[in-house]
Amino acid sequence: MAIRLFQSQTSMFCEKARIVFAIKKVPYHIVDVRRDDRKSLIEYTGQRKVPSMDYNGECIIDSTVISARLEKDYPQNSIYPEGAVNKGLCLALEDWSDEVLIHANHAMRRADTSEAHKKAEEEWDAHFNTLDQMYSGKKFIFERMTIADIAVFSQLHYLYTTVKYEIPKKYGNVIAFIENMRQTL
């Protein structure tokens, strides 16, 4: 039975899952939920959230859960760093990206007044500052690309491709990280 990924091309969480599939070289079939107004997704999963995966008949929902399952069953090209402490930190950073940066993305995308745009930029400025420090002198947060880097990249990629917001040049480490991820992927 084939693996199916129910997804939307512009979803940062779907991008995160697609990157993990690619890193692990796991074949899968994409089901674009926008083509049928999510009917196939709802029919299979009973809900509207993407990404969702038909994993040989087992329904798995959420990019973090999908990534963890692929790691368990396909341990080659691990998405986690070595050691329990580093893995815990990596998972915390993945969660921060998924739960905090997404809100900054939504605030920027929905900013329909100059005041709202300014507030969203201020929020992103704080996050860019944190990320710039995290990537200072480093290609990745840990010794190699991990799920933390993938999660951060997916949020930043959404910011500049879908929201159309350019990362300020003063955050050179963030810009270098994005370029490194593009070249690596």
N, C-alpha and C positions, 0 to 999 in steps of 0.2 A: 504494500500500500504506500502511496506517495505522501510526502509531507506537503501540506498546503498552508500558506501564510495568508490570512485574510488581512488586507492592509489598504491604506490610502497612501499614495505616493508622497504627499506633502507632510505627513505625520512624522514628527521628530522621533517618536517612539518606534514607529515602523522602520525608520531609517536605522535606528539603533539595532533592531532585530536583524535587518538585512545585512548590516556590517558583520554581526556575529556569525550569521550563516556563511558569509563570504570568507571570513577568517578561518572558520572551521572546515570550509570546503564541503558543506553539507548541501546536497541537492534538494530543491524544493520548488513548488509551483506557487506562483503568486495569484491570488484572487483579489482583483481590484474591486473593493466594495462600492466605489462610486459608480461603477458601470451599471449596477442593478439597484441603486439606492439602498444598499446594505441588506437587501432581501436574503442573499445567500448567507451572509454573516448571521443574521437573526435566525434564519432557518437552522443553521448548524449549531450556534452557540446560545441562542435565546436572549442575546443582548446585543448592544451596538458598539462596544469598545474594541478598538484596534490598537496594537496587533493582537490577533487571536490565531491560534495554530491548531490545525488538525494534524496531530502527531500520530499517524498510523491508527486513527480512530479515537485517540484521546484528545479531548478539548483542553487546550492550555491558553490562558488569557493573561496578558500583560508582558511587556518587553523584558522586565527583570526576571519574571518567572520563566519565560521562554528561553532567555539567555542562560539561566542557571540549569535548565533541563538540557540544553544543548551541550553545556560544559560537562555535565554529568555523563551523558551518553557518548560524547565526542571529546575526550580530554586533550586531544592534540591541539596545539596552538592555544594554550590556556588563556582565558580572558581575565584571570586573576593573578596577582603577584604571588611570589613565594612567601610562605610564613603566615601564621595565623594573625599576627598583629597587622601586617600589611594588607592581608585579605579583608580584615574588619574595616580598616581605614578606606580601602578601595570601595567596599560596599556602602559605607557611609557617604563617600563622595558621589557615588552613583545615585544614591537616594537624594542627596542635596541637589544634584543636577536635575533629576526628574521631578522633584517636588518644589524646588525654589526657583530655579531658572525658568521653568515653564511659566510661572506666574509673571516673571519679568517679561517674558516673550508676549504673553497675553496682554499685559498692560501696555506694552509698546504697540502691538498690533491694533488694540482697541482705542488708542489715544486719538480722540476726535477733536480735541481742543488744544490750543497751544499750552495751556496749563497742564493738561493731562500728559501731553508729550514731554514737557519739561520734567514732570514728576517721574515718568517712566525712564527718561534718560538718567536722572539722578539715581534711580534704583539700579539700572544697568551699570552706571559708573562705579558703584560700590562693588558689584559683582566682577566687573572687569578688573578692578584694582586687586581683588582677591585672586582671580585667575592669573593676572600678570605676575603676582608674587609666586603662585604655585608653579608656574612654568618658567621662572627665572633660571636661565642656564640649563634648562632641561627640555628634551624633546617630548617626554612623557612624564606623568606624575611619578611613576615607578620606573624600574629599569627597562621596561618595554611597554608597549601599548596594552592597556587593560580596559575592562568595562567602564572604569571611571573616565578614562580619556574618551571612550566611545560615546558615553552619555553626555559629556561636556560638548564634544564636537557636534553631536546631533542637535543640541539646543542652539549652539552658535550658528550652525549651518542653516537652521530654520530662520534664525534672526536675520541673516543677510540675504537668504534666497527668497523666503516667503514674505517676511515683514519688510524687506528691502532697507534694512538699517545697516549702515557701514560702521564697523568697529573703529573708534577713534585711533588715529595713528600713534598717539602717546602710549598705547598699550601694545608695544612692539612684541613682547613675549607672547601675548595672546594671538597676534597676527602670525607670528612665526610658528606657533603651535598649529594653527589652522592650516597653514601651508604645508607643514610637516605631515599632518594627517592626510591631506589631499594626495601628497606624493606617496605616502605609505599605502593608502588604500587604492 
